[in-house]
Amino acid sequence: MKSSIRIISIHILTAVFLIGFFLPHFAHADIPYQPLEALPYVIPDSNGSVNIGSYIQGMFKLMIILTIFLSIVFIVLGGVQYVTTDSLRNKSDGKKRIQDAVIGLILAIVSWLILYTINPNLISFNFDFNFQGTPAVTSPTGGAPGNNGITTGPNPPTGGLSNDAAIAALGTGFTVTSSGNCDNQQDPNCTSLQGLQSSTIAGIINLKDHCPGCDNLVITGGTEVGHDSGPLSHADGYKLDISDSAGSGAALTQYLNTQLNSPQLNKWYNVTIGNTSYYMAHETDPNHWDIRVNPPS
């Protein structure tokens, strides 16, 4: 029992390296599943689905939490044993229990740091296990091509505007930014508008026009790789990420909080503004608004 914390933590540390190697492949596996009940630490995508990458992330987060919790419990038990006995042997056992627990705690922290180095988003915890959103439904006619017959609306058209044409169509009042200061659609550190749908541009402009004080919305995510897949997704040109703090992000957040009646973080909501329908969430990885502009029916 004394070494159980150390053994568990060593397994977790090993799992970190395995996850770091395989997770990039799993994260892009298009094997969606819609859980009947919400799962701890597993956050569904905008279509209400989860995949194997989500399960691995959730499992690892749970293992880290359990290891830290058990380490603290054994430190307390070892301390109690050490101070409440006069036997030298029992004091030695209590001290050894504390040492093993501290080693387990250190290994858990090291695992956390390694995971953060692999991808900071992997340690974005969400302690609210419930989620809300519009689940995808199976279309009897087959749905959108390449999505296993699953659709959340009209079949998305192909094509879209070029990056430069999309920026020009947005006009003034928008800033496109990225951590990599680039617009390469194949680089997840870039923000690309290549393939953005005209209806999405019209919808974002409509949102800006209805939002008081939103004179500079900062777009932090577009059609570049790295987003959730599925119909009406980023890759299809229907979704944009907009900062909730940079530029007019604070004004946008205040406006949407009013429109959505104080929404919870990481929850998806349907809302109609003007004559445009949206599906959006205030996400925390990092903080931003993930906004889908539903195409006209």
JOUR-V932760 format. One record per pair of residues at least 4 apart in sequence whose C-alpha atoms are under 8 Angstrom apart, sorted by the first residue. I is the first residue (numbers start at 1). J is the second residue. D is the distance in Angstrom with one decimal. If there is no record, write none. Layout:
# JOUR-V932760
{{I;J;D} {I;J;D}}
This chain:
# JOUR-V932760
{{1;5;7.9} {2;96;7.5} {2;97;5.4} {2;100;6.6} {3;7;6.3} {3;97;7.8} {3;100;6.0} {4;8;6.1} {5;9;6.1} {5;67;7.0} {5;70;7.1} {5;71;6.5} {5;100;6.7} {5;101;6.0} {5;104;5.3} {6;10;6.1} {6;100;6.1} {6;101;7.0} {6;103;6.4} {6;104;4.7} {6;107;8.0} {7;11;6.4} {7;104;8.0} {8;12;6.3} {8;67;7.3} {8;104;7.7} {9;13;6.1} {9;67;6.6} {9;104;5.4} {9;105;7.8} {9;107;5.8} {9;108;6.0} {10;14;6.2} {10;104;7.9} {10;107;7.0} {11;15;6.1} {12;16;6.3} {12;60;7.9} {12;63;7.2} {12;64;7.6} {12;108;7.4} {12;111;7.1} {13;17;7.0} {13;107;6.8} {13;108;7.3} {13;110;7.7} {13;111;5.4} {14;18;6.6} {15;19;5.9} {16;20;6.0} {16;111;6.3} {16;114;7.2} {16;115;6.5} {17;21;6.2} {18;22;6.1} {19;23;5.2} {19;56;7.6} {20;24;7.5} {20;115;7.3} {20;118;6.2} {22;26;6.3} {23;27;5.7} {23;53;6.3} {23;56;7.8} {24;28;6.8} {25;29;6.7} {26;52;6.1} {26;53;5.0} {27;51;7.5} {27;52;7.0} {27;53;4.4} {27;54;7.4} {28;53;7.7} {29;51;7.3} {29;52;7.4} {29;53;7.7} {30;51;7.2} {30;229;7.3} {31;51;5.7} {31;52;7.3} {32;49;5.5} {32;50;5.5} {32;51;5.0} {33;49;5.2} {33;50;5.3} {33;51;6.1} {34;48;6.2} {34;49;4.5} {34;50;6.3} {34;135;7.8} {35;39;7.7} {35;49;7.2} {35;50;7.6} {38;42;7.7} {38;129;6.0} {38;130;5.6} {38;131;6.8} {39;43;7.7} {39;129;6.4} {40;58;6.9} {40;127;7.8} {40;129;5.5} {41;57;7.8} {41;58;4.6} {41;59;7.6} {41;61;7.0} {41;62;7.2} {41;125;6.8} {41;126;6.2} {41;127;7.0} {41;129;6.8} {42;50;7.5} {42;54;5.7} {42;55;6.2} {42;57;7.4} {42;58;5.0} {42;129;8.0} {43;50;7.2} {43;54;7.0} {43;126;7.9} {43;131;7.8} {44;48;5.2} {44;49;5.0} {44;50;4.8} {44;54;7.7} {44;131;8.0} {45;49;5.5} {45;50;6.3} {45;228;6.5} {46;133;7.5} {46;228;7.8} {46;268;6.8} {47;133;7.6} {47;134;7.0} {47;135;5.9} {47;136;5.8} {47;152;7.6} {47;230;7.4} {48;133;6.4} {48;134;6.8} {48;135;5.1} {48;136;6.8} {49;135;7.8} {50;54;5.9} {50;55;7.5} {51;55;6.6} {52;56;6.3} {53;57;6.3} {54;58;6.1} {55;59;6.0} {56;60;6.2} {57;61;6.2} {57;122;6.4} {58;62;6.2} {59;63;6.2} {60;64;6.2} {61;65;6.3} {61;123;7.1} {61;125;7.8} {62;66;6.2} {63;67;6.1} {64;68;6.3} {64;108;6.1} {64;111;7.9} {64;112;7.5} {65;69;6.1} {66;70;6.0} {67;71;6.0} {67;104;7.2} {67;105;7.0} {67;108;6.5} {68;72;6.3} {68;104;7.8} {68;105;5.7} {68;108;6.6} {69;73;6.3} {70;74;6.1} {70;101;7.9} {71;75;6.1} {71;101;4.7} {71;102;6.7} {71;104;6.2} {71;105;5.6} {72;76;6.3} {72;101;7.1} {72;105;7.8} {73;77;6.2} {74;78;5.9} {74;97;6.7} {74;98;6.5} {74;101;5.8} {75;79;6.1} {75;97;6.9} {75;98;4.7} {75;99;8.0} {75;101;5.8} {75;102;7.2} {76;80;6.2} {76;98;7.8} {77;81;6.1} {77;94;7.7} {78;82;6.1} {78;93;7.8} {78;94;4.3} {78;95;6.3} {78;96;7.7} {78;97;5.3} {78;98;5.1} {79;83;6.3} {79;94;6.4} {79;95;7.4} {79;98;6.9} {80;84;6.0} {80;94;7.8} {81;85;6.3} {81;90;7.1} {81;91;6.7} {81;94;5.2} {82;90;7.0} {82;91;4.6} {82;92;7.6} {82;93;7.8} {82;94;4.9} {82;95;6.5} {83;91;7.6} {85;90;6.6} {85;91;6.5} {86;90;7.6} {86;91;7.3} {87;91;6.2} {88;92;6.1} {89;93;6.2} {90;94;6.1} {91;95;6.1} {92;96;6.1} {93;97;6.1} {94;98;6.3} {95;99;6.3} {96;100;6.2} {97;101;6.2} {98;102;6.1} {99;103;6.2} {100;104;6.2} {101;105;6.1} {102;106;6.1} {103;107;6.2} {104;108;6.2} {105;109;6.3} {106;110;6.1} {107;111;6.1} {108;112;6.2} {109;113;6.3} {110;114;6.2} {111;115;6.1} {112;116;6.2} {112;123;7.7} {113;117;6.2} {114;118;6.3} {115;119;6.3} {115;120;7.1} {115;122;6.9} {115;123;7.3} {116;120;4.4} {116;121;7.5} {116;122;6.9} {116;123;6.6} {120;124;7.3} {121;285;5.7} {121;286;7.4} {124;284;7.3} {124;285;6.1} {131;266;7.7} {131;267;5.7} {131;268;7.7} {132;267;5.6} {132;268;5.8} {132;269;7.4} {133;267;6.9} {133;268;4.8} {133;269;6.0} {133;270;7.8} {134;268;7.7} {134;269;7.9} {134;270;7.9} {135;152;7.8} {136;150;6.6} {136;151;6.0} {136;152;5.2} {137;150;6.1} {137;151;6.1} {137;152;6.4} {138;142;7.6} {138;143;7.1} {138;149;6.0} {138;150;4.8} {138;151;6.3} {139;143;5.1} {139;149;6.0} {139;150;6.2} {139;151;6.4} {140;149;7.8} {141;149;7.7} {142;148;7.5} {142;149;4.3} {142;150;7.3} {143;147;7.3} {143;148;7.6} {143;149;4.4} {143;150;5.4} {143;151;5.2} {143;155;6.4} {144;148;7.8} {144;149;6.2} {144;150;6.7} {144;151;6.1} {144;155;4.9} {144;156;6.7} {144;231;6.9} {145;149;7.2} {147;151;7.5} {147;230;6.4} {147;231;6.8} {150;231;7.6} {151;155;7.2} {151;231;6.0} {152;231;7.0} {152;232;7.7} {153;297;8.0} {154;295;7.6} {154;297;6.6} {155;231;7.9} {156;231;7.0} {156;232;6.4} {156;236;7.3} {156;295;8.0} {158;236;7.5} {159;195;5.9} {159;197;7.6} {160;194;7.3} {160;195;4.0} {160;196;5.0} {160;197;4.6} {160;198;6.8} {160;237;6.9} {161;165;5.8} {161;166;5.7} {161;193;7.8} {161;194;6.1} {161;195;4.9} {161;196;5.5} {161;197;6.3} {161;198;7.1} {162;166;6.0} {162;193;7.0} {162;194;4.7} {162;195;5.8} {162;196;7.4} {163;167;6.3} {163;183;7.9} {163;192;6.4} {163;193;4.6} {163;194;4.1} {163;195;7.1} {163;196;7.7} {164;168;6.2} {164;193;7.9} {164;194;7.9} {165;169;6.0} {166;170;6.2} {166;193;6.2} {166;194;7.3} {166;196;6.6} {166;198;7.9} {166;201;7.4} {167;171;6.6} {167;193;7.4} {169;201;7.2} {170;174;6.9} {170;201;6.2} {170;205;6.9} {172;216;8.0} {173;214;7.9} {173;215;5.2} {173;216;4.4} {173;217;6.3} {174;215;7.8} {174;216;5.1} {174;217;4.9} {174;218;5.8} {174;219;7.1} {175;216;6.7} {175;217;6.2} {175;218;4.7} {175;219;6.0} {176;191;7.1} {176;218;5.9} {176;219;4.8} {176;220;6.3} {177;181;6.4} {177;182;7.9} {177;191;6.4} {177;218;6.9} {177;219;6.2} {177;220;5.4} {178;182;6.6} {178;189;6.5} {178;190;5.3} {178;191;5.3} {178;220;5.7} {178;221;7.5} {179;189;5.7} {179;190;6.6} {180;189;5.1} {180;190;5.3} {181;190;6.4} {181;191;7.9} {182;189;7.7} {182;190;4.8} {182;191;6.5} {182;192;7.8} {183;190;5.1} {183;191;5.0} {183;192;4.5} {183;193;7.6} {184;190;5.8} {184;191;7.1} {184;192;6.0} {184;224;7.2} {185;190;6.9} {185;191;7.1} {185;192;5.2} {185;193;7.8} {185;194;6.8} {185;223;6.6} {185;224;4.2} {185;225;6.3} {186;224;5.9} {186;225;5.6} {187;224;6.5} {187;225;6.3} {188;224;5.9} {188;225;5.2} {188;226;5.3} {190;221;7.9} {190;224;6.8} {191;220;6.3} {191;221;5.2} {191;222;5.6} {191;223;7.3} {191;224;6.1} {192;221;7.2} {192;222;5.3} {192;223;5.5} {192;224;5.3} {193;222;5.3} {193;223;5.6} {193;224;7.6} {193;237;7.8} {194;223;6.4} {194;224;8.0} {194;237;8.0} {195;223;6.9} {195;235;7.8} {195;236;7.2} {195;237;5.6} {196;200;6.9} {196;201;7.4} {196;222;7.7} {196;223;6.8} {196;236;7.3} {196;237;4.0} {196;238;6.7} {197;201;6.6} {197;236;7.8} {197;237;5.1} {197;238;6.2} {198;202;6.2} {199;203;6.0} {199;238;7.9} {199;293;7.3} {199;295;6.1} {199;296;7.7} {200;204;6.2} {200;237;7.2} {200;238;5.5} {200;239;7.2} {200;292;7.7} {200;293;5.3} {200;294;7.6} {200;295;7.4} {201;205;6.2} {202;206;6.1} {203;207;6.2} {203;276;6.3} {203;293;5.9} {204;208;6.2} {204;293;7.4} {205;209;6.1} {206;210;6.3} {206;273;7.8} {206;274;7.4} {206;276;7.6} {207;211;6.2} {207;273;6.9} {208;214;5.8} {208;215;7.4} {208;217;7.6} {209;214;7.6} {210;273;7.6} {210;274;7.7} {211;251;7.5} {211;252;6.4} {211;255;6.1} {212;251;7.0} {212;252;7.9} {212;255;7.3} {213;248;6.9} {213;251;5.8} {213;252;7.8} {214;248;5.1} {214;249;7.5} {214;251;5.9} {214;252;6.1} {215;248;6.3} {216;247;5.4} {216;248;5.2} {217;242;6.8} {217;243;7.3} {217;246;7.8} {217;247;5.8} {217;248;5.4} {217;249;6.4} {217;252;8.0} {218;242;5.6} {218;243;5.6} {218;246;6.4} {218;247;5.9} {218;248;7.4} {218;249;7.2} {219;240;6.9} {219;241;5.8} {219;242;4.5} {219;243;6.4} {220;240;7.7} {220;241;5.4} {220;242;5.6} {220;243;6.4} {221;240;5.6} {221;241;4.5} {221;242;7.0} {222;234;6.0} {222;235;7.8} {222;237;7.4} {222;239;6.7} {222;240;5.0} {222;241;6.5} {223;234;4.9} {223;235;4.7} {223;236;7.2} {223;237;5.9} {223;239;7.7} {223;240;7.7} {224;234;7.5} {224;235;6.8} {225;235;7.2} {227;234;6.5} {227;235;7.5} {228;233;7.0} {228;234;7.4} {229;233;6.0} {229;234;7.4} {229;235;7.0} {231;236;7.1} {232;236;5.7} {232;237;7.2} {232;238;5.4} {232;239;7.3} {232;292;7.5} {232;294;7.6} {233;237;6.6} {233;238;5.7} {233;239;5.8} {233;292;7.5} {234;238;5.7} {234;239;4.6} {234;240;6.6} {238;292;5.6} {238;293;5.7} {238;294;7.1} {238;295;7.8} {239;290;7.0} {239;291;5.5} {239;292;4.2} {239;293;6.3} {240;290;6.1} {240;291;5.5} {240;292;6.6} {241;288;6.4} {241;289;5.6} {241;290;4.6} {241;291;6.2} {242;249;7.6} {242;288;5.6} {242;289;5.1} {242;290;6.6} {242;291;7.6} {243;247;7.8} {243;249;5.5} {243;287;7.0} {243;288;4.5} {243;289;6.2} {244;248;7.8} {244;249;4.0} {244;250;5.7} {244;252;6.8} {244;253;5.8} {244;287;6.5} {244;288;4.9} {244;289;6.2} {245;249;4.1} {245;250;5.0} {245;288;7.9} {246;250;7.5} {248;252;6.3} {249;253;6.1} {250;254;6.2} {251;255;6.2} {252;256;6.1} {253;257;5.9} {254;258;6.4} {255;259;6.3} {256;260;5.9} {257;261;5.7} {257;262;4.7} {257;263;6.1} {258;262;6.2} {259;271;7.6} {260;269;7.4} {260;271;7.2} {263;267;7.3} {263;282;7.9} {264;282;7.6} {265;281;7.1} {265;282;5.3} {265;283;5.9} {265;284;7.1} {266;281;5.7} {266;282;5.6} {266;283;4.7} {266;284;6.8} {267;281;5.4} {267;282;7.0} {267;283;7.8} {268;279;6.7} {268;280;5.4} {268;281;4.6} {268;282;7.9} {269;279;5.5} {269;280;5.4} {269;281;6.4} {270;277;7.3} {270;278;5.7} {270;279;4.6} {270;280;6.7} {271;277;6.0} {271;278;5.3} {271;279;6.4} {271;280;8.0} {272;276;5.6} {272;277;4.4} {272;278;6.0} {273;277;6.5} {273;278;7.7} {276;293;7.5} {276;294;7.5} {276;296;7.9} {277;293;6.3} {277;294;5.5} {277;295;7.9} {278;291;6.9} {278;292;5.6} {278;293;4.8} {278;294;5.6} {279;291;6.1} {279;292;5.1} {279;293;6.6} {279;294;7.1} {280;289;7.0} {280;290;5.5} {280;291;4.4} {280;292;5.9} {281;289;5.8} {281;290;5.4} {281;291;6.7} {282;287;7.1} {282;288;5.9} {282;289;4.6} {282;290;6.4} {283;287;5.4} {283;288;5.5} {283;289;6.0} {283;290;6.8} {284;288;6.6}}
